[in-house]
């Protein structure tokens, strides 16, 4: 029987968690890292010493590998139809996973792979009339915040359990995928989310759910994963095969495009994470897997924008 515990218990246990040794001690940081065939990846999180974790959309499996060697293996087995893994976040020895259409979040030990918590985030029932898609997650100020692309809520999983925070203000949900990637400022006082279908980016007050659009001077349609590096915001535009980089104003009310990053190894990148000046993108390759070459998946290494 799966043990379900509160986030308070999870974080209390963090002090006792030590990460396993990295999978390999040397190597030259391969530009392309293979993932299992038919894995259908989406989210990535990079922990200490170059250990990375990638989730599988249809099964919730988690693959763990090492950026230096490119070697890895399935760390947490999947359960198709029961679990899902969209966005993935590493924080203090824990893995937080957004559960897509399950409406759940999953919290695992990054050392043992044990499932520590399985909070029901979206209100039941979940059906064709009440769809949900828990898409991404960021940890800030003692809580994990999850976006829902179908329901206008931000879910907070913290010591008190699940809090469902309505999104208000500038964001307006429409048909298609709405709130997607999420990041937190270093002080945890502000969240940033992207609305994929209309290509807008917003700040969010994590307490009230109040949103304010960040004036970027252009849209970022197909915006997916986000990475905040100082005042530089990286926005992955999946089907456009690029990452737009914006320099945000100190007040976070506007941003200026500095560069669009592309790479020959991009094939519908969805999320990214950083390791020093290196960035790693998951290629989700959203297409039917009808041919052998379409069952292959990989991570693409590229570099941060010059001067960033």
C-alpha positions as CSV (number, residue, x, y, z in Angstrom):
1,X,0.0,0.0,0.0
2,X,1.4,3.4,-1.0
3,X,2.1,5.6,2.0
4,X,0.6,9.1,1.7
5,X,2.0,11.7,4.0
6,X,1.9,15.5,4.1
7,X,4.5,17.8,2.7
8,X,5.5,18.8,6.3
9,X,6.5,15.2,6.9
10,X,8.3,15.1,3.6
11,X,10.4,18.3,4.3
12,X,11.1,17.1,7.9
13,X,12.7,14.0,6.3
14,X,14.9,16.1,4.0
15,X,17.6,16.5,6.6
16,X,18.1,12.7,6.6
17,X,18.2,12.4,2.8
18,X,21.6,12.2,1.0
19,X,21.7,12.0,-2.7
20,X,23.1,8.8,-4.3
21,X,26.5,9.1,-5.9
22,X,26.4,10.3,-9.5
23,X,26.2,7.7,-12.3
24,X,29.8,8.0,-13.5
25,X,32.8,10.0,-12.4
26,X,34.3,11.3,-15.6
27,X,33.4,12.3,-19.2
28,X,33.1,15.2,-21.5
29,X,29.5,16.3,-21.2
30,X,28.0,14.8,-24.4
31,X,26.1,17.2,-26.6
32,X,23.2,14.7,-27.0
33,X,22.0,12.2,-24.4
34,X,19.9,9.3,-25.4
35,X,16.7,8.4,-23.5
36,X,14.9,5.0,-23.7
37,X,12.9,4.3,-26.9
38,X,9.2,5.1,-26.7
39,X,9.9,7.0,-23.4
40,X,7.9,10.1,-24.5
41,X,9.7,12.6,-22.2
42,X,8.5,16.0,-21.1
43,X,10.1,17.4,-18.0
44,X,13.7,17.6,-16.7
45,X,15.3,18.5,-13.4
46,X,19.0,18.7,-12.7
47,X,20.3,18.0,-9.2
48,X,23.8,18.2,-7.7
49,X,26.9,17.0,-9.5
50,X,25.1,16.7,-12.9
51,X,22.5,14.1,-12.0
52,X,19.4,14.6,-14.1
53,X,15.8,13.3,-13.9
54,X,13.4,13.1,-16.8
55,X,9.8,12.1,-16.7
56,X,7.7,10.0,-19.1
57,X,4.3,11.5,-20.0
58,X,2.2,8.3,-20.4
59,X,3.6,6.2,-17.5
60,X,5.0,8.6,-14.9
61,X,8.4,6.8,-15.1
62,X,11.5,8.7,-14.1
63,X,14.8,8.2,-15.8
64,X,18.0,9.2,-14.0
65,X,21.3,9.8,-15.6
66,X,24.5,11.8,-15.5
67,X,25.3,14.8,-17.7
68,X,29.1,14.1,-17.7
69,X,28.8,10.5,-19.1
70,X,25.4,10.5,-20.7
71,X,24.7,7.2,-18.9
72,X,21.6,6.4,-17.0
73,X,18.7,4.0,-16.4
74,X,15.0,4.0,-15.4
75,X,15.0,5.1,-11.7
76,X,11.3,5.0,-10.9
77,X,9.1,2.6,-12.9
78,X,6.0,3.9,-14.5
79,X,2.4,2.8,-14.2
80,X,0.5,3.5,-17.5
81,X,-3.0,4.9,-16.9
82,X,-2.3,5.5,-13.2
83,X,0.7,7.9,-13.1
84,X,2.0,10.6,-15.4
85,X,5.0,12.9,-15.4
86,X,4.9,16.3,-17.0
87,X,6.9,19.0,-15.2
88,X,9.7,17.8,-12.8
89,X,11.4,19.8,-10.1
90,X,14.3,18.8,-7.8
91,X,14.5,20.4,-4.4
92,X,16.6,19.4,-1.4
93,X,16.7,15.7,-2.2
94,X,13.1,15.5,-3.4
95,X,11.5,15.2,-6.8
96,X,8.2,17.0,-7.4
97,X,6.3,15.8,-10.4
98,X,3.2,17.3,-12.2
99,X,0.7,14.5,-12.9
100,X,-1.0,15.8,-16.1
101,X,-4.4,14.4,-16.6
102,X,-4.4,12.5,-13.3
103,X,-4.9,15.8,-11.5
104,X,-2.3,14.8,-9.0
105,X,1.2,15.7,-7.9
106,X,3.8,13.1,-7.0
107,X,6.6,13.6,-4.5
108,X,9.5,11.1,-4.6
109,X,12.8,10.6,-2.7
110,X,15.6,11.5,-5.1
111,X,17.8,9.0,-3.3
112,X,15.6,5.9,-3.1
113,X,12.8,6.6,-5.6
114,X,10.2,6.0,-2.9
115,X,6.8,7.6,-3.4
116,X,6.4,9.9,-0.4
117,X,3.2,11.8,-1.3
118,X,0.5,11.7,-3.9
119,X,-1.7,14.8,-3.4
120,X,-5.0,15.1,-5.3
121,X,-4.6,18.6,-6.6
122,X,-7.5,19.1,-9.0
123,X,-11.0,18.8,-7.5
124,X,-12.8,15.6,-8.5
125,X,-14.5,14.6,-10.8
126,X,-12.1,14.6,-13.7
127,X,-13.8,13.7,-16.9
128,X,-14.5,15.1,-20.4
129,X,-16.7,17.8,-18.9
130,X,-14.2,18.6,-16.2
131,X,-10.7,18.2,-17.7
132,X,-7.5,18.9,-15.9
133,X,-3.9,18.9,-16.9
134,X,-1.4,19.5,-14.1
135,X,1.5,20.7,-16.2
136,X,4.5,22.1,-14.3
137,X,5.8,22.7,-10.8
138,X,8.1,25.1,-8.9
139,X,9.1,25.0,-5.2
140,X,9.1,28.3,-3.3
141,X,9.0,29.3,0.3
142,X,8.2,25.8,1.7
143,X,5.5,24.9,-0.8
144,X,5.3,23.3,-4.3
145,X,3.2,25.3,-6.8
146,X,1.6,23.5,-9.7
147,X,0.0,24.9,-12.8
148,X,-3.1,23.5,-14.5
149,X,-3.5,24.1,-18.2
150,X,-7.2,23.4,-18.2
151,X,-8.4,24.9,-15.0
152,X,-7.7,28.5,-13.8
153,X,-6.1,27.5,-10.6
154,X,-2.6,27.4,-9.0
155,X,-2.2,24.4,-6.6
156,X,0.0,24.8,-3.6
157,X,1.1,21.6,-1.8
158,X,2.6,22.5,1.5
159,X,2.6,21.6,5.2
160,X,-1.2,22.2,5.5
161,X,-1.9,19.9,2.5
162,X,-3.4,21.1,-0.8
163,X,-4.5,24.7,-1.3
164,X,-6.3,25.6,-4.6
165,X,-5.7,29.3,-5.5
166,X,-7.9,30.8,-8.2
167,X,-5.9,32.7,-10.9
168,X,-7.3,36.2,-11.2
169,X,-6.2,39.5,-12.8
170,X,-4.8,39.7,-16.3
171,X,-4.8,36.0,-17.3
172,X,-7.9,34.8,-19.1
173,X,-8.3,31.1,-19.8
174,X,-9.2,30.1,-23.3
175,X,-9.6,26.9,-25.3
176,X,-6.4,24.9,-25.5
177,X,-3.4,24.8,-23.1
178,X,-3.3,27.7,-20.8
179,X,-0.9,28.0,-17.8
180,X,2.1,25.9,-18.5
181,X,5.7,26.5,-17.3
182,X,6.3,28.1,-13.9
183,X,9.3,29.6,-12.2
184,X,9.8,31.4,-8.8
185,X,12.0,34.4,-8.0
186,X,14.9,33.6,-5.7
187,X,13.0,35.1,-2.7
188,X,9.9,33.1,-3.5
189,X,7.7,36.1,-3.3
190,X,6.7,36.0,-7.0
191,X,5.9,33.3,-9.5
192,X,6.2,33.5,-13.2
193,X,4.0,31.5,-15.6
194,X,3.5,31.3,-19.3
195,X,0.1,30.9,-21.1
196,X,0.9,28.7,-24.1
197,X,-2.1,29.2,-26.3
198,X,-1.9,33.0,-26.4
199,X,1.8,33.4,-25.8
200,X,1.7,35.6,-22.8
201,X,3.8,35.6,-19.6
202,X,2.6,36.7,-16.2
203,X,3.8,37.3,-12.7
204,X,1.7,35.6,-10.0
205,X,1.2,36.5,-6.3
206,X,1.6,33.0,-4.7
207,X,-0.7,34.0,-1.9
208,X,-3.6,35.5,-3.8
209,X,-3.3,34.2,-7.3
210,X,-3.4,37.7,-8.7
211,X,-1.7,37.8,-12.1
212,X,-0.1,40.7,-14.0
213,X,1.1,40.4,-17.6
214,X,4.7,41.1,-18.3
215,X,5.0,43.3,-21.3
216,X,7.4,41.6,-23.7
217,X,6.5,43.4,-26.9
218,X,5.7,40.1,-28.6
219,X,4.0,36.9,-28.0
220,X,5.6,33.5,-27.1
221,X,3.0,31.2,-28.5
222,X,3.8,27.5,-27.7
223,X,5.5,28.7,-24.6
224,X,6.3,25.7,-22.5
225,X,9.1,25.4,-19.9
226,X,10.6,28.4,-18.2
227,X,14.0,29.1,-16.7
228,X,14.7,32.2,-14.6
229,X,18.4,32.9,-14.4
230,X,18.9,36.2,-12.6
231,X,16.8,38.7,-14.6
232,X,17.0,36.6,-17.7
233,X,13.9,34.6,-18.5
234,X,14.3,31.6,-20.9
235,X,11.0,30.7,-22.6
236,X,10.9,27.4,-24.4
237,X,8.7,27.5,-27.5
238,X,8.2,23.9,-28.2
239,X,6.8,23.5,-31.7
240,X,8.8,26.6,-32.8
241,X,12.0,24.7,-31.9
242,X,13.5,27.7,-30.1
243,X,14.1,29.3,-26.7
244,X,13.3,33.0,-26.5
245,X,15.5,34.9,-23.9
246,X,14.2,38.0,-22.3
247,X,15.9,40.5,-20.0
248,X,13.3,41.4,-17.4
249,X,13.0,44.8,-15.8
250,X,13.7,45.1,-12.0
251,X,10.0,45.4,-11.3
252,X,9.2,42.4,-13.5
253,X,6.5,44.3,-15.4
254,X,8.3,44.2,-18.7
255,X,11.0,42.4,-20.6
256,X,13.2,42.9,-23.7
257,X,14.0,40.1,-26.1
258,X,17.8,39.6,-26.3
259,X,18.1,36.5,-28.5
260,X,16.3,33.4,-29.8
261,X,18.3,30.3,-29.2
262,X,18.1,27.4,-31.6
263,X,20.0,24.1,-32.0
264,X,20.2,21.4,-34.7
265,X,19.3,18.8,-32.0
266,X,16.0,20.5,-31.1
267,X,12.9,18.5,-32.0
268,X,10.0,20.0,-30.1
269,X,11.8,20.9,-26.9
270,X,9.5,21.3,-24.0
271,X,11.4,22.0,-20.8
272,X,15.0,23.0,-19.9
273,X,17.3,23.1,-16.9
274,X,20.7,24.4,-16.3
275,X,24.1,23.1,-15.1
276,X,26.6,25.9,-14.9
277,X,26.6,27.6,-18.4
278,X,25.1,24.5,-20.0
279,X,21.4,24.1,-20.7
280,X,19.6,20.9,-21.4
281,X,16.4,20.6,-23.3
282,X,14.0,17.6,-23.4
283,X,12.8,16.8,-26.9
284,X,9.2,15.6,-26.6
285,X,8.8,15.1,-30.4
286,X,5.0,15.5,-30.3
287,X,4.0,13.1,-33.1
288,X,2.5,9.6,-33.6
289,X,5.2,6.9,-33.1
290,X,4.5,5.1,-36.3
291,X,8.0,4.7,-37.6
292,X,11.1,3.4,-35.8
293,X,12.9,6.7,-36.1
294,X,10.0,8.4,-34.3
295,X,10.4,6.3,-31.2
296,X,13.8,7.8,-30.4
297,X,14.2,10.5,-27.7
298,X,17.1,12.5,-26.4
299,X,18.3,15.5,-24.4
300,X,20.0,18.3,-26.3
301,X,22.8,20.3,-24.7
302,X,23.2,23.9,-25.6
303,X,24.7,27.0,-24.0
304,X,23.3,30.0,-22.3
305,X,23.0,33.2,-24.3
306,X,26.2,35.1,-24.6
307,X,26.7,37.5,-21.7
308,X,24.0,35.8,-19.6
